[in-house]
Amino acid sequence: MARILITSAIPYINGIKHLGNLVGSQLPADLFARYCRARGHEVMFICATDEHGTPAELAAAKAGVPVEEFCTDMHKVQSDIAAGFRLSFDHFGRSSSQRNHRLTQHFAGALDRAGLIAEVSEKQVFSIDDNRFLPDRYITGTCPNCGYTSARGDQCENCTKQLDPTDLINPRSSISGSTNLEVRETKHLYLKQRALRERLQAWIDSKTDWPILTTSIAKKWLNDGDGLQDRGITRDLYWGVPVRKGDQPWPGMEGKVFYVWFDAPIEYIACTAEWADAHGLPDTAWQRWWRTDKGADDVTYYQFMGKDNVPFHTLSFPATIMGSGEPWKLVDYIKSFNYLNYDGGQFSTSQGRGIFMDQALQVLPPDYWRWWLLSHAPESSDAEFTWENFQASVNKDLADVLGNLVSRVTKFATSKFGDTIPAGGTPGPREAQLITDLTTQLRAYEANMAAMEVRKSAADLRAIWVAGNEYLQAAAPWTVVKTNPDQAAAMIRLAMNLIRLYAIISRPFIPDAAAAMMQAVGSDDWTWPESLESALTFLPAGHPFSVPENLFRKITDEERADWQARFAGIRT
């Protein structure tokens, strides 16, 4: 049994996330966590809401409520939506927790003692009309790299280039829209990332199994242009982790908070501590996942994120961990994703474009979305959600292939043999060939799941469903029963075991349907099938079963057209 630590990029608190956010981090992380648990591994799957920085303050101001209240309310909303999509977090925490405050301040103190923090006087935009400094996202303007007119002061959403607020062309206040801005001097703390460049380079070079997308982005930020730069880790904001050296004040930094991209990744660790607190466990319970001097040396740590988060997780957060000089666990594998676009354009949380997670659950149950998103995950390139493709995939894969098999087998068995699995007959050459074929297909599925090849895994799983349908089509027990009831009984007995097999191996993708299939065949044994021959004889003759409700209904053309029109506009 392996010990697997999994973190998903933590979503901003500033609003409900769209489906592109879901498939770029949380959902594939959940797929992998569910698979690892199914194979008997010990898993810690962690996520949280990212609650500090300007997005939270701006969203709270727009909602007309204090930022603390806004974050508390939105954490509950995001937690409920995650549960609605059956995301199986061991803990869904909050970056505003006291655990994260203390741990962020601890890391800052450790970095300072290591000589890796510099106090820098810098020029920063000050809004005369707002009477305050405007850090990063409080400023909007035109990106100097691509010309996007709504670029933020920390990063351009369009081209992903990392920016400083003073880089923007025609800047304006995100609070008031005022252009009455001037540059004033202020002091901030900087993490001396350049001092860690060689260590980061050697570490990244050692990760030869990482996806090309991950390593190419990391090396670009490490080497292109002027290369890795020192990075500010404080901001002039009210809401955030107060700047302190551990439990000591930091002279000259009064009224400042740590930059959200400094404290947010630290929440992965703090969130695990929150998990221990929630279960009444001692610190050793979370430290064994994160400190190599407390047992984390045998942990394999996987991160899942969209490509825009890769620079921070391959450079800035590892620099924090390495620079502390303490025995913290570094990530072993980073699974990154390209963007999912929406119906001819881009999903955008800030612009409210696309279908969002709460809306999706109002339209259809979670398994419909989980299957489409995972089977179309933007791994090697950007992907696009269209309603036509969604309808076709649901109707063909879920309704026609999987749902139809379960329905046909259970209804036919009930009508011809009653409510228990029939006895009689023995498997023949056709059944033996099916076992051989399924064994090959299952091993391929396992290999791709272990390698986090999401789309390939979905294709493997669908092929296993198709093999069962093709067997039944060729065997035709509904015809054979007329002349050889015993032989038909043997076919149905195998088909019932196929349903149980499908429940077990499909559970990481479609957990609700898997539960319904398992309930239909009257089993609660989710043991992963090592031997297909054993798996397809697991349920014996005389075992009770039931006919489930339709697993998946088809999407009509009228529904598709209605949803396409309903979600064509801008969410407010």
N, C-alpha and C positions, 0 to 999 in steps of 0.2 A: 504494500500500500504506500503510495507516494503522498507527500504533503504539498498541496497546491494552493498558492495564494493568488487571487485574481482581483484586480481592481479595474473598474470602469471609469473613464473620464467623468469627473463630477459635473453635473449640469448646473448652469447658473440659476440662481433663484428668481431672476427677473421676469419669468413668465413660463407658461406651459410650453414644452418642447415639441418640435415637429417630428415627423417620421424620419427625416434625414438624421436628426440627432440620435434617435433611437437605434437605427441600424448602424450608425457609425461608432457606437461604443457599448451601450448597456445591453442591447439584445444579443449580439454575438458573444459578449462576455457571459451572459446567462446561458446561452447554448453550450459553451465550453464548460461552465461550472456544472450544469446538469449532467453533461456527458461524463465528466470526471467523477462525480458522485455515483453515477450509474455503474462505473467500473470499479467502485469500491475505494476510491481515494479519499483522503481527508482534505476537505476543501474549506477555505475561508474566502468568501466572495463579498467584497466591500464596495460600497458607493455612498455618496452623500450629496447634499446640496452645497453649492459654492456660493456663500452668502455675503461675502465682503466686496468692497470696491464700488465703483461708480454704477454698474448695472443695477445693484440693489437699491442704492440711494435714488437713482433716477426713477426706477419703477415705483418705489414707495412714494416719491413726490407726485408722480402721475396719478397714483391711486388715492392720494390725499391722506395717507396714514403714516404713523411713525415707522421708521425702517425696521425696528425690532419686531413690531407687530406684523408688518408685511412679511418678513422672513419666516416668522412662526407659522403664519397662515399658509404661505406658499410651500413650506416644507411639507405640511400635511397634505396639500393638494398633490404635490409631486409624488409623495409616498403612496397615496391612494391610487394614482394613475399607474405607478410602477407595479403595484399589486394587481391592478386590472390587467396588465400585460403579462402577469405571472412571472415577473422578474424575481428570482429566488435569492435575493441578497441575504447574507447572514446578518448584516446590519446596514441600515440606511441612515447615515449620520448627518451632522451639521458642522460646517466649517466654523461656525460661530460658537461652538462648544468651548467650555473652559479647558477641556483636554487639549483642543487645538491651540487655544491662546497660550497655554503654558508650554506646549511642545514647540511652537513657533518661536517663542521667546528663548527657549532653551537652545534651539539651533542657532539663533542669532548670536547668543552669547558664546557658543562653542566656536562659531566662525570668527568672531571677533578675537577670541583668545588665540586662534590659529593664525591671526594676522591677515585674514581674508576679507575684512570689512574696511572700507574707506569712507570717510566723511567728505563729501564733495559739494562745493558751491556750484550751483548751476543756474542757468536761466530757465525760467518757467513762465508759462502764460498766466497772466492775471487778468480777470474780468473786472473792469471798473464798475460796470452796471451791477454785477452780482456781488462785488466786494469780496472776492476770494480767488485763490489760486485755482486753476483748472487742470487737474492731472488727467492724463490719458483719455479716458472715455467721456470726460466732460467737454471734450472738444471734438468737433466734427469739421471735416473739410475735404479738399480734393487730394487724392493720393498722388504723390510725386512720381510714383512708379508706373501706375497704370491709368491714372486719370479718373478713377472712380470718385464721384462727387460726394459720397456719403461715408468716406473712410473715417474710422475712429482714430483717436490719438495714440492708441497702443498697437493697432494692427489693422490692415486693410482687409475687410471681409471678402473683397472681390479677388485679390491676387495673393492674399495671406502674408504680404510683406510686413515684417515687424517694424513699427514706426515709433518715433518720439513725437509728442504733440507739436513741437516746433518745426517738424518736417512738413506739416500739412500746408497746402496752398489754400488761400482764402478761408482761414479758420473762423469758426463761430462757436459760441457757447452752446453746449447741449442742454443747458438749464433754461436759458432765456432766448437763445437765438441771437444774442447780441454779438456784433462784430467789433464792439468797443473794447478791444483787447490790447494789452501791452506786455512786454516781457520784463519780468523782475527777477531779482536774485533770491534764491532760497537754498537751504542746505538739506541734503539727503544722504542716506547710507547707500553704498554700492557694494555688491558682491564682486570680488575680484576673480571673475570667471577666467580671465586670460591666464592667471597664474596656474590654473588647473588644466590648461589646454592639452598638454602632452598626456596627462593621465586620462582625460576624456577621450582623446584620439586613440590611445592604446585600448581603452575599454570598448569603444565602438568598433574598432578594427577586429576585436576578438569575437564579436557577435556575427559570425559568418552565416548563421542560420536565420537571421532576421529577414523579414520581407524587404524587397528592393525599395519599396516606397518608404519604409522607415529609415533605412540606412542612407538613401539618397538625400532625403531631407536633412538628416543629422549632419552629414558631411558637407552639404551645401552651407548650412549655418556655421559650421566649424571652420570652413576654409574659404568660402567665396568672399570677394571684396576685401575688407580689412580683417576678415576672420572673426573669431569669437570675441565679443566685447564684454567689458564689465557692465553690470546691469544694476540699475537702481532697484532697491528693495523696500523703499518707503514712499509714502504719499501724504499729501496734505488733505486728509479726509477726517470726518468724524467717525464713520462706521468702519470698524476693522479691529485688528489685533493691535493694541497699544505697543509702541516701540519701547522695549525694555531689554536689558541684558539678563536673561534668566529672570530672577526675582528682584533685580536691581534696576533703578532708573537709568535712563540713557541721557546724560547731560546734553542739552542742545536739541533734543528730539521731542521735547514736550509738545503735545497736541498732534503728533503725527502717528500714523498707523503703518503697519507693514503692507507692502504691495500685495494685492490679491494673488498674483502669480508666485509669490514667495510662500504664502501660507496655505494656498489651496492644495498643492500636492502633499504637503505635510499632513493634511487631513486624512490621507489614506492610513497613516500610522495612527493618528489620533482616533479615527473612526473605529479601528480595531480595539483601541483602549475603551472607547464608548461601548462597544459590544461586550467587553469583559465587565464593565461597570453594570450594564443592563442585566447581566446574568449573575451578578454577585460574585464574580471571579477575581482572584488576585492579579496583580500586574504581570506575574509570570505567565498568565494565560495568553496575554496579547504579545508579550515580549518574545515568546517562543516562535512567533511568526515574523518578527522584525529585527531581532538582535541576534547576531551570529554567536555571541557569547552566552546566549540563553536558549540555544537550540535551533535557531533559524538557519543554520548552515545546511540543513537537509531539506529546506523549503525551495520549491521552484516557483518563481514569481512572474506572473504574466500580467501585462497591462493591455487594455483595449481602448482605442481612441481614434478620432478623426485626424486627418493629416495636418490640420491647422494646429493641433496640440503637440505634434511630434517635437518641435524645437525645444519646448519647455521640459518635456519628459526625457529627452536624450541629452540635454545640456544643462539647463538651469537646475532642475531637481537633483540629478546626479551630482552636480557641483556642490549643492547643499549637503548631500549625504557624504560625499568624499571629503569635502572640506572640513566637516565637523571633526574628523579624526576619530570618530566613534564607530563601533562595530554594527552599523545598520545594514540591513539587507538591501542590495541593489537589484533592480529588475533584471530578470534573465531573458525575457522575450517581450517585445512590443509588437502587437498586432495592430496595424494602422489601416485606415480605410479612406478611400476617396470620397467624393461627395455624391449624395443622391439628389438629383434634380427633380423638379416637379412640373410635369405636363408642359414642356416647352420653355420652362424658365428655371429659376432657382427657388428652393425652399429658403425662407429667411425668417428667423425669430424676430429680429429687429423691425423688419418690414411687414410681418404678419402674413407672409405668403405661403400657401400650401395647406395641407391637411395636418392638423395638430393631434397630439396623442389623445386628448380627451374627446375630440370630435370623432376620431377613428373608432373609439370604443362605443360611441353612441350609434355608429352605423352598423358595425358587425362585431362579433365576439373576437377575442384576442388571437385565437389560432389562425384565423384567416390572414390577419396582418403579419403575424410571426412567420408564417410559411412564405408569403410573398416576399417580405423584406429579406429574409435570410436566403431564400433561393435566388434572389437578385442582388445580393450584397455587393456594394461597389468596391471590390477588392483590387482588381488589376487596372481599373479605370473608373471614371465617373459613370454612374448609372442613372436611369430616368424612370420615375414613376409615371405611368399613364393609366387611366381608368380602363382603357381597352385591354391592356396587358394584364392588369389586376384581375379583371373579370375572366379572361381566358385561363389564367393560371389557376384561379380558385375553382372554376367549373371543371377544368380538365383534370388537374392533379388531385384536388381534394374531393370533389364530388364524384367525378366519373371513375377515378382509379381507386382511391382508398375507401371513400364512403360507400360506393356501390358494392365493393367486395364484401364489406361487413354486413350491409343490408341484405344482399342476395343470400349469403351463406346462412345467416341466422334465421331469416324468414323461411327459406327452403327447409332447413333442418327442423324448424318447428312444425311446418306443415306435414312433413313426411315421417319424422321420427319422434316428435314430442319435445319436451323441454329438458331433456338430458342428451348428452353426447352419445350417439348410437354405437353399439357394439357390432362386431362382424367384419369379415373381410380382412385382407392383409395388403400392405403397400406393395406396389409393383414397380416395374422399370421406370414408369413416368414419375412416380414419387421419388425414387432414388435419384433420378436426374435433377429433379427440383432441389433436393437437398444439396447435391453437388454444386448446382448453380448458385443457390443462395449462400452457401458457405464462401464461395469466391467473392460474391458481391458484398457480403457482410464484412469480410476481412478488408476489402477496399474501403468500405464505409468507415470502419474503425481507424484505418490508417489516415484517412483524410480528416476525420474528426480530431484525432490526436495532433495532427499538423495544423489544425485551425484553418483548414481550407473549406470555408463555409459553403460556397456555391457548389464545389465538387461534392461535398458531403450531402447536400440537398439532392443533387443529381443521383448519387448512389442510393439514397433512401427511396427516391421515386422509382428507380430501377428495380429495387426489391419489391415495392408495391406492385409494379407492372408484372414482375415474374409470377406473383401469386395469381393475378388476373389471367395471365396467359395460361397458367396451369389449369385453372378452373374452366376456362373457355375450351381448352383441348380435352380435358377429362369429362366435362359435361355431366356431372352427377345427376342433374335434373332429367337427363335422357336415360342414363344408365340405370337409374332407380326403377325404371319400368321393367327392365329385363333381369337385372342383377342387383337387388337391394343391398346385399352384403358388400359388394364392391363400392356402391354409392356411399354406404355407411363409412367405409374406410376413407374415402375421399373427404367426406364431411368432417370426420374426426381430425384429419390432417388440417383441413381448412380452419377449424376452430382453433387449433394450435397456432396456425398462421396469424390469426387475429391477435392472440396473446403475444406472439413474437413481434408483430407490428406495434403493439402498444408499448412494449419495452423499448424498442430501438427508435421509435418515433417520439418518445416522451421529451427529449431535449428540444425538439422543434415545436411540437403541438401538444403541450401537456394536458389540456382539457380533453381533447379527443382521445388521447392515450388513456386517461382515467376512465372515460366512457367505454372504451373497448375492453379494458381490463375488467370493469364491472360487468359488462355483458357476458364475458366468459367465466364469470364467477371466481376470479383469482385475485389474490393480493400479493403474489410472489413476483417481485420485480427483478429477480436475479438475471444478470446479463447472460445471454446465451453463448457459452463457449463452444458447445457442440450443437449443431443444427439438428442432428438426428435425435438428440435428447430433447431439444426444445420443441420439436414437432411431434413428440409423443408424450409431452408433459401432462396434458389434460387427458385423463383416462375415460374410457367408456363409462357411462352412468353419471358423469360429472354434470351438474346442472348449469344451464346458461339461460340467457334472456335475449330478447330482441331490443336493441337500443333505439332511442329516438334517432332520427336522421342525423348522422354526424355532421354533414356539411350540406347546406342547401345551395342551389345554383343562384348566381346573380343574374337577374333579368336585364335585358337591354334597357327597359324603362328605368330601373333602379340606377344603372350605370349612367344614363343620361342625366338623371336627376342629381346624382352626386357630383357629376362633372360640372353641372351648372352651379350647384350650391357652393362648391369650393373653388370657383374660378376667380372670386374676388379677393379682397384684402381683409384679413381678420383684424378687428379693432381691439 
